[in-house]
Amino acid sequence: MPETTAAPQLAWSRVFTATSAQVQEARRFLAAILDAAPAAADATLCLSELVTNAVVHSHSRKPGGHFTVRAGIRGDLLRVEVHDQGGPWTWPVCRRDGQHGRGLLIVAQLAREWGRAGDSTTGWAVWFDMDVRHPRAPATATAAFTRRTAMTEPGPAAPAQYDAQLMRAIAAELTACGLTTHLTDSRAGLDLTATLSPSGKREAELIIDEDGYAELRYWNPPGTPPAEVTATALRALNAVTRAPQGGEPDPFPGYPIT
């Protein structure tokens, strides 16, 4: 009886500069590998979502940052990985427009499996598996994502609150206050990231999107007592939710950043 051996794996890898323009280049890289295979459109869409996440949300977005795309095919099984340069991992929340925050849901709908490995220091590797010749029906995959994180179903689509001109105005204000800003226009919409690193060690970061949602992230140094972590979090929450009091002095006159 003749022996059977596993099909050899074919593998490709390429490093990209972490800019929004390279999202399309990464798609072309994978499309050329798949060469019009039945799953090519789904695979390049999933890759686009993972690459956009790396460019917008990971430390790869910093000056000189990069990300790596790796693809491997064994038989009919495709695996694609996107490696970034780390940073906090934040599960997405679906917003009312049904676009932002749904990238991983799209991946879960189209891929056979997906997951992540790594950490915030050495970098994250987010991957998906897909049958090259028989793409997965999207309707069968929604539960694969909801098992990992609860999602809020979006309501009717709503117009963006900020267009590109207004987002650039916000970026200019934040830049004038000493933050490093980066405005990304991806297929999901506009996202503005503003980072403050006065010491090079303590980092605070704002992410603002075109729908008016804002996310604040900041770093607690090693050894920070839990009580101080809690107090800092409550101060930040109070600052953005408490209504200004009449006659209260402006704590940031002229927007100075120290």
N, C-alpha and C positions, 0 to 999 in steps of 0.2 A: 504494500500500500504506500503510495507516495506521501512524503512528508509535506505538511502545509506550513507556510511561514507567514507571519504578519506582513502586511504591506509596509514598505519603508515610508518614513515620514519625510515630507518635503517641508522645508522651513525657510522663512524670509524674515528679515529684520531691518528696520530703518529708523534713524533718529531724526526728529523734526524740531525746528525752532518753535517754541510755544507762543505762536501768534495766531490770531483768528484766520489769517490768510492760509496757514498751513493745514487747517481743517480740510479744505478741499484737496490739498496735495496728498493728505493721508488717504482720503477716499480714492483718489486716482491710483495710489500705490496698491491698495487692496483690490480695486477693480481690475487692474492689469494682471494681478496674480490669478484671480478667479476667471478671467477671460470669458465673460458672458455665461457663466454657469447659472443654473436656475435660481440659486440663492444669492447671486451677486448683489442685486438691488437691496435685499434685506440686510445682508452682511455689511455693506457700505453705509447703510443708514445707522445700524447699531454702532459701527465704528465712529461715525460722525458724532453720535451722542456721547460716547466715552471720551473722545478727543476734546470735544467742547467742554466737558466737565474738567478735564485736566488743564486746559488753557484758561478757563474762567476761575476755577475754584482752588486749584492746587498751588503749591509753591513754584511750580513750573512757570507760572505767569510772571514771576519776578524777572528783572532785567537779566538777560543771558540764559534764561530758563529753557528747558527742552523737555520733550517727551519721546518715548520710544514705542513704536508699533511692531509687534511680533505676530506673525501668522504661521500656522502649521497645518498641513493636511495629511491625514493618514486614512487611506481608503476614501470614504465619502464624508468623513468627519473633519470639519474645519474648526480650529481654535484660533481666536484672535485675542491678543492682550495689549493693553495700553498701560505703560509704566510711566508714572509721573514722579515728581520730586518731593512728594509728601505734603504735609499740612493736615489740619483737622479734617476728619471725615464727617460730613453732615448728610444725613438722609434727607432726600428732597421732600418737599410738601407741595402737593398739587395746588395750583392757584386757580382762580375763577376763570381765567382765560383758556385753561386746558392746555397750555403750551409749556411754560417754564416749570421745571421741577418734574416733568414727566419723562425725562430721558431714560432713566433706568426702567420705567414701566414699559417703554417701547422695546428696550432690549429684552425684558422678560417675556414680552408678547411674541417676539420673533425668534428668540434663541431656544435651543434645547435646554441649556443650562447656562447660568452665569454666576459670577462670584467675585470676590476680591481677596487679596492677600497683601501682607506688608504692614507698614505702620507709618505714623506721621513724620518720623525722623528719616528713615531710609527710603521712603517712597511707597506708593500704592501701586499694585498691579490689578487692574480690573479686566476680567476676561469673559468671553462667551464662547459657547460651542454651538455649531449649527451644521445640519446635514446639507452638504453642498448641492445635492441633486434633488432633495425633497424638502423645500422650505416648510417651516412649521406654520400651521394655521393660527393666526393671532388670537382668535377667540378662545383657544384651549389653554392659553398661557397666563391669563391674568392672575390666577391664584398663585403662580410662582413668585410674583412680586409681593402680593399682599401677605404672604407668609413671612416675609422679611420685615415689612414695615407697614404700619397703618397709613392709608392714604385718604385724603379728603377729596371727594368727587367734586370736580369743578361745576359751577353753574353756567349759565349762558355766557357766551363770549362777550367781553367788554372792551371798549377802546382803550388803548394805552393812555396812562395818565401823563407820561412824559415822552415827548418825541426826541429825536437826536439832538436838536438844538437846545432843548431844555436840559437834557442830560449833560451836554457839554458845558452848559452854564453852571450846573451843580458841580461838575468836575473842576471847573475853574475856581469856584469858591473854596472847595476843599484843598486844592493845590495852593491857593493863596494862604491857607491856614497851616501849611507845612506838611500836608499829606502827599504821598505819592499815589497818583490816580491812574487807572487804566480802564478805558471804555471799550467794551467788546460788543460787536454787532454780529450775532450768530443767527442761525436759522430759528432759534427759539426766541430771539428778540434782543433788546439792549440790556446790558448789565454793566454797572459801574462799580469798580473795586477801588477803595481808598485805604492805604496802609500808613500807619504811623509807627516808626521805630526810632524814637529819640536817642536811645542808648545803644541801638544795634542788638539788644537782647530782649527787651520788653516790647512786644508787638501788639498793636491793636489794629483791627481791620473792620471796615464797613463794606457791605455789599448792598447796593441799591439797584432795583430794577425798574423797568419802564412803567410798571403798574403801581409804583409807590411803596412796594414792600422793601423794608430795610432790615438787614441782619448785622448785628454787632458781635464780633468775636475778639477776645483778648486773652493774653497769656498770663497764667499764674505761675510765678517762679517756683522751682522745686523747694519743698519745705514750707510753703505758705500754709499757715494754720487753717484748718477747716472754717473756723469762725471768721477769719479774714476773707476767705474765698466767698463765703455766704454774704458777708457785709458788702463786698465789692459788687457782687451780682445784684443785690437789692438796690444799691445806689444807682447802678446803671439802669435797672428797670424803673426805678422811681423817676429818674431824669427824663425818660421818654414817655412816661404815662401820666405824670402829675401835671395838672393844669397850672399855668403861671399865675401867681398871686399878684393882685394889684399893688403897685408900688414896690414890688420885689426887685432888688438890684440885679442887673444882668451879670451872671457869673462869668460870662465870656465876652466882655465888651470888645468889639472889633475883631472877634473870632481869634484871639491869640491862642496858640497851641504851645504848651510848655512841656 
